Amino acid sequence: MSEALSKHDEVRLVLIAGEHSGDALGGKLIAALKARLQDRLQLSGVGGEAMAAEGFVSGFPIEDVAVMGPLSILRHLPRIVRRVYATVDRAIASNPHAVVIIDSPEFTHPIAKRIRKRRPDIPIIDYVSPSVWAWRPGRAAKMRAYVDHVLALLPFEPAAHARLGGPPCTYVGHALSERLAWFRDLDPAPLAAALGLDPTRPVIVALPGSRASEVGRLMEPFGAALRLVMARGAEPQVLMPCVPHMRPLIAAGLKSWPLKPHLVEGDDDKFRAFKLAQAALAASGTVTLELALAGTPMVVAYRVDPVAAPFLRRLIKAPTVVLANLVLGENAFPEFHQETVTPENLANTLLPLLSDTDERRRQEAALARIPGLLRTEGGRAPSEAAADVVLDYALGKGRRGGPI
């Protein structure tokens, strides 16, 4: 890797994703790289279905390491450790021109550290910044030892890394920005007709989370909040997007609800539900950005394991955990954490969003600003911007400021 590659040379890259959201980013990145390099591109590493659809062959099933939360990681730690060491060995053996780690810092960062120790000449790019702006900010400066460049999904992250002494960081855009035109043009009428929704009654979309732990902690307060909303005179119709494997847990939680929501599946109907809703009751996460792009006012809740809560309180430094608020730089959307996730708090903030109130208009004004903030300069796709940086390091430039 001491000389620049010619336009005919093979380009060897290692891509490492540790969960399905990273796999989705990896799939789009591979497509962008293939469009430029065609059969010159040689890939190895770890990925899932989206990367496999682009011809990527994973070293092992991504499900082996796609676990979330400190307790889940602890239970599966021996297997994860084995996979870390095996991935490092395979990466070194492939002699890559660059390594791209994609999100999942609990899995990918130990790999990056070990690759850097054994092969300090290989440039390492981190696609998706860890939340150093929210908790454990000291991680940013430590990353400089084993990450050469961070590809950020959120517009405020480059400034955060500069402030915290992190690696060079480029905002490439959030993947959702690629769907702005689709969001705008999606017609919600077919879903409204299929469900027989009453146009005279408000629609609420309920989003208790995509993981079993989230659903288990939020179904009860969400249902109780809806009971209070109904007691105060509203007659809501509730839509709840869900994935098939969560249906049994959702069904169990619905036994205490005052009404039966319409369960909808699939990406198209999820976003149709967002567009039909006057307001959302949502778990914190990427869904707050999805709601924002659909223009749906929201109330956000966040609960973690009670054992982990005191630890996280000490570590979290951000003024909000809601991504839509962070992108705006202000707390436009109300959020409740842990013991403040009460039916009264949720109902009191949800009810004003169901009619033409000052609070609803204030949220609508904030929502209108978010699509522009998520666009990159020139409106390029995130995968294209990410591919630029990866190839900048791989095609003969090596590590900036380091040995080549």
SVG drawing of the C-alpha trace seen along z (x, -y; Angstrom):
<svg xmlns="http://www.w3.org/2000/svg" viewBox="-67 -30 72 48">
<polyline fill="none" stroke="black" stroke-width="0.4" points="0.0,0.0 3.0,-2.3 2.0,-3.5 -1.1,-5.0 -3.4,-2.6 -3.8,-2.9 -7.3,-3.1 -7.0,0.6 -6.0,2.0 -8.2,4.0 -9.5,2.1 -9.8,4.2 -12.1,2.9 -13.2,4.4 -16.8,3.4 -18.0,4.3 -21.6,3.8 -22.8,5.1 -26.6,4.7 -29.3,4.4 -29.4,0.5 -25.7,0.6 -26.3,3.3 -28.8,1.1 -26.1,-1.7 -23.5,0.8 -25.7,2.0 -26.2,-1.5 -22.4,-2.2 -21.6,1.0 -23.9,0.0 -22.2,-3.5 -18.8,-1.9 -19.7,0.7 -21.1,-2.0 -17.6,-3.6 -15.3,-0.6 -17.3,2.2 -15.4,5.5 -12.3,3.9 -14.0,3.8 -13.2,6.7 -15.1,6.8 -14.9,8.8 -16.1,8.4 -19.4,8.7 -22.9,7.7 -26.5,8.8 -29.2,9.1 -28.9,5.6 -25.1,6.0 -25.6,9.6 -28.1,8.3 -25.1,6.3 -23.0,9.5 -21.3,9.1 -20.3,12.4 -20.3,12.0 -17.7,13.8 -20.6,15.0 -24.3,14.2 -24.8,10.6 -27.3,12.0 -24.4,13.5 -23.5,9.9 -26.7,7.9 -27.6,7.6 -28.6,4.4 -28.2,3.0 -25.6,3.7 -27.4,6.7 -27.9,8.4 -24.2,7.7 -23.1,9.2 -25.1,12.4 -23.6,12.9 -20.1,11.6 -18.1,14.8 -19.5,15.2 -19.1,11.5 -15.4,11.6 -14.8,14.7 -16.3,12.9 -14.2,9.7 -11.0,11.7 -12.0,13.7 -13.0,10.5 -9.7,8.9 -7.8,11.9 -9.8,12.0 -9.4,8.3 -5.7,8.4 -5.5,11.5 -7.3,9.6 -4.7,6.8 -7.3,4.1 -6.7,0.6 -9.2,-0.7 -11.5,0.6 -15.0,-0.8 -16.7,-0.1 -20.4,-0.9 -22.1,-1.9 -22.4,0.7 -19.4,-0.8 -19.6,2.0 -18.6,4.5 -16.8,2.4 -14.6,0.3 -12.7,3.1 -12.1,4.5 -10.8,1.1 -8.4,0.9 -7.0,4.3 -6.5,3.7 -4.8,0.4 -2.4,2.1 -1.5,4.9 -1.6,2.8 -1.2,-0.9 -0.9,-1.7 -4.5,-0.7 -6.9,-3.7 -10.1,-3.2 -13.3,-5.1 -16.2,-5.1 -19.6,-5.3 -22.0,-6.7 -20.6,-8.6 -21.1,-7.2 -23.3,-9.6 -20.3,-11.4 -22.3,-14.6 -24.9,-12.9 -22.9,-10.7 -19.3,-9.7 -17.9,-12.7 -14.3,-11.6 -14.7,-8.8 -14.3,-11.4 -10.6,-12.2 -9.9,-8.5 -11.1,-7.6 -8.3,-9.5 -6.0,-6.7 -7.8,-4.2 -10.2,-6.1 -9.0,-8.3 -12.3,-9.8 -15.9,-9.8 -18.8,-9.9 -21.6,-11.6 -25.4,-11.2 -26.4,-14.2 -25.5,-17.8 -24.3,-18.9 -21.8,-16.0 -18.7,-17.5 -18.8,-20.5 -19.2,-18.2 -16.1,-16.2 -14.1,-19.3 -15.1,-20.6 -14.4,-17.3 -11.1,-16.7 -12.4,-13.8 -11.2,-12.6 -11.9,-14.6 -15.6,-14.3 -17.7,-14.8 -21.5,-15.2 -22.6,-12.9 -26.3,-13.2 -28.9,-10.9 -30.2,-8.0 -33.8,-9.4 -32.9,-12.4 -32.8,-10.2 -36.5,-9.6 -37.7,-13.2 -39.5,-13.1 -41.0,-9.8 -42.4,-11.0 -43.8,-14.1 -45.6,-12.1 -46.9,-9.2 -50.7,-9.1 -52.2,-8.1 -55.7,-7.8 -55.5,-4.0 -54.7,-3.2 -57.5,-5.4 -60.0,-3.7 -58.7,-0.2 -59.1,-0.8 -62.4,-2.6 -61.1,-5.7 -63.6,-8.3 -62.4,-11.7 -64.2,-13.5 -62.2,-11.8 -58.5,-12.5 -55.9,-9.9 -53.0,-9.1 -50.1,-7.0 -48.6,-5.0 -45.0,-3.9 -43.9,-2.1 -40.6,-1.0 -39.0,1.6 -37.4,3.7 -39.0,6.0 -37.5,4.0 -39.0,0.7 -42.4,2.2 -42.5,3.9 -41.8,0.6 -44.0,-1.8 -47.2,0.1 -48.8,-0.3 -48.2,-4.1 -49.2,-4.7 -52.5,-2.9 -53.2,-4.7 -52.4,-8.0 -55.0,-7.3 -57.5,-6.4 -57.1,-9.9 -57.3,-11.5 -60.6,-9.7 -61.8,-10.7 -61.3,-14.3 -63.6,-14.1 -61.4,-13.1 -62.4,-10.1 -59.1,-9.1 -58.5,-6.4 -55.1,-4.8 -52.8,-3.3 -49.8,-1.3 -47.1,-0.2 -45.5,3.0 -43.2,5.7 -44.5,9.3 -42.2,10.7 -43.4,8.0 -47.1,8.8 -47.4,11.3 -45.8,8.8 -48.0,6.0 -51.1,8.1 -50.3,8.9 -49.8,5.2 -53.0,4.2 -55.1,6.2 -55.1,3.1 -55.7,0.5 -59.1,-1.3 -59.4,-0.8 -58.1,1.5 -55.6,-0.2 -55.3,0.7 -52.0,2.6 -50.3,1.9 -47.2,3.6 -44.8,2.6 -42.8,-0.5 -45.4,-2.1 -48.3,-1.8 -46.1,-2.9 -45.5,-6.3 -49.1,-6.5 -50.0,-6.2 -47.6,-9.0 -49.2,-11.3 -52.8,-10.4 -52.0,-11.1 -52.7,-14.4 -50.1,-13.4 -47.7,-10.7 -46.9,-9.1 -43.5,-7.7 -40.5,-6.0 -37.3,-7.9 -35.1,-6.9 -34.8,-7.3 -38.6,-7.2 -38.6,-10.8 -36.8,-11.9 -39.2,-9.8 -42.1,-11.5 -40.5,-14.9 -40.1,-14.2 -43.7,-13.2 -44.7,-16.4 -46.3,-14.7 -46.3,-16.5 -45.2,-14.2 -44.7,-13.5 -41.7,-11.3 -41.0,-8.9 -37.8,-7.2 -37.4,-4.4 -34.4,-2.1 -33.8,0.8 -34.2,-0.5 -30.8,1.0 -29.0,-1.0 -31.0,-4.2 -28.8,-5.7 -25.6,-4.9 -27.0,-6.5 -28.1,-9.6 -24.5,-10.3 -23.2,-9.8 -25.7,-11.6 -24.6,-15.2 -27.0,-16.2 -30.0,-18.5 -32.3,-16.1 -32.3,-12.5 -34.7,-13.2 -33.0,-13.2 -35.5,-15.6 -34.7,-18.1 -30.9,-17.6 -31.1,-18.3 -33.1,-21.5 -30.9,-22.6 -33.9,-23.2 -36.4,-21.2 -39.3,-21.6 -40.9,-18.2 -41.7,-17.4 -40.0,-14.3 -40.4,-12.4 -37.8,-10.0 -38.0,-7.2 -40.3,-8.1 -41.7,-11.2 -43.2,-8.8 -46.7,-9.0 -50.1,-8.8 -50.8,-12.4 -47.7,-13.9 -48.3,-12.1 -52.0,-12.9 -51.4,-16.6 -49.0,-17.1 -50.7,-14.9 -54.2,-16.4 -53.3,-19.9 -51.8,-18.4 -55.1,-17.0 -56.7,-20.3 -55.7,-23.8 -53.8,-25.1 -50.7,-27.3 -48.7,-24.2 -49.6,-22.4 -48.7,-25.4 -45.4,-25.7 -44.5,-22.1 -45.6,-22.4 -43.2,-25.3 -40.4,-23.3 -41.2,-20.3 -41.0,-22.4 -37.4,-23.2 -36.1,-19.6 -36.0,-18.4 -33.7,-21.2 -31.4,-20.5 -31.0,-16.9 -30.0,-17.7 -26.3,-17.8 -24.8,-20.6 -25.7,-20.0 -28.4,-17.4 -26.1,-14.4 -27.1,-11.0 -25.4,-10.0 -24.0,-6.8 -22.4,-8.9 -20.8,-11.3 -19.6,-8.4 -18.1,-6.6 -16.1,-9.8 -14.4,-9.8 -13.8,-6.0 -12.2,-6.1 -10.2,-9.2 -8.4,-7.1 -8.3,-3.8 -7.0,-5.1 -3.4,-5.7 -3.7,-8.4 -3.7,-6.1 -3.7,-7.5 -3.5,-11.3 -0.7,-12.2 0.2,-8.6 2.4,-6.0 1.4,-4.7"/>
</svg>
